[in-house]
């Protein structure tokens, strides 16, 4: 499937943007992203244990945010440059939707399986975790774009 990769305008539908974003996400530095996720999960779990309770669900959720935020930001910062990655760099906030949605979906499942916040609480938890991943990815992409343009 050939998708025109333009920066703005009616060239890409939301579905096309998700397809291109998925292509860019195929270039995630998974080693760094996984390491960040494991470190954040472990540190959060340690803090919960030191506080006297086991917060496995919230620790895993924090780790998922780190995984996708570092993964999404890593795509935008790497030197590799496929067409999809160039589009993502030109449209960091549009690209950031995919890591945000992926984070929200996984955190929602974790909240339902491991949590006891009820459906509304689980949905709220998923949304704010997704928003954090979206914000970090988009923010890093915006700052990296400014830095590249100023060179």
N, C-alpha and C positions, 0 to 999 in steps of 0.2 A: 504494500500500500504506500503510495507516494503522498506525503502530506506537505503542503507548502509551509515553509517555516518563516513566517513574517513576524515582525515585532508587534504590530498593532493592527487594528482594523478588523474587517469581517473575514480575514483569511482563515482563521481557525475557529472551529466550534469548541464548546467546552469539552466535548468528547475527544476531539482532535488534540486539545491541550493535554488531556489526561493521557492520551496515547503517547504523545511526545515526552511528557513528564516521566512516564513509565520507561521509555527508552533511555532517558537521562539517568533514571534511578538504577538502570542496569550497570552503570559505571560507578556505583557507590564504593568507596574504600571500606569494604566490609570488615576488614581486620581492625581498623581504627574505630569504626562504629560499634562493633561488638565489644571491643575492649572498653569503650566508654560506657556502654550499657551494663556490662558486668561490674565495672568499678562503681558506678552510681548505685546499682542494685545492692551490691555488697555493703557500701558505706551507709546507705539508708537502712538496710536491715540491721547493721551493727548498732546504729543509733536507736532503732526501735527496741532491740534486745537490751541495750544499756538502760533504756527507759522503762524496762520491766514488762514489755509485751512483744509479741511476735506480729509484725506488720508486713506479712509476706505480700499481700495484694498491693499495698501502696508502694512497697519497695520495687516490686516487678514493674508497676506502672511508671515509676520514676525512671527505671532502667530503659523502658520502651521509649520514653520521651528522649532520653540521651541517645539511644540507638538511632532513631530516625532523624533527630536534629543534627547529630554529627554526620550521619550518612548523607542527608540532604545538603548540608553545608559543605561537606567534603566534595560532593559532585561539583559544586559551584567554584570551589577553590583549586581543584586539581588542574594540572597542566594539560591533561588530555582534552581533546576538543572535537567531539563528534557534532553532527548537525543538531542533534537533540540537546546536547550540553550547551552549545552556543545559543540555542533558543532559550534554555533555562537561565543562562547568564543574562540574557537580554530582558527576560521576564521573571525575575526572582520571586515576586509575590504570586504570580500565577503558578509557577513551578512548586512553590511551597505548599500549595493546596494538597498535593499528593502525600507528602510526608505527614502533614497535619491530619488528613483523613485516615491514613494508615494507622497512625498513632491512636486516634480516637476509636477506630474499630477494634484494635487489639486491646486497648485499655477497657473498652466496654465489655468485651468477653471476659477479661480477667476480673473485672468488678462483679459481673454476674456470677461467675464460678466461685471466686474466692471472697467476695464481699457480702455485706448484709445491709446495704444502703437502700434497698428497694429499687425498682426500675427507674424512677425519677432521679434518685441519687446517683445510680450507676451511670445514667445518661449524662448527668451534669458533670460527673467526674471525668467521663470520656471526653466530653466537649472541651473542658478546660485544659486537659492534658494535650489534646489535639491542637488547641489554640497556642499553647506554649511551643510545641514543635513547629507549627506554622510560623510563629513570630520569630523564633531563633533562625530558622532556615531563610525566611524572607529578609530578615535584618542583615544576616551575614552576606547574603547575595547582593543586597543593596550597597552595603559598605564595600564589598569587594569590587563591585562595578564602578563605584566612584574612584576607588584607588587605581583601577586599571585605566580609567579615562584621564586621570590626572598625570599619568606617566608620560 
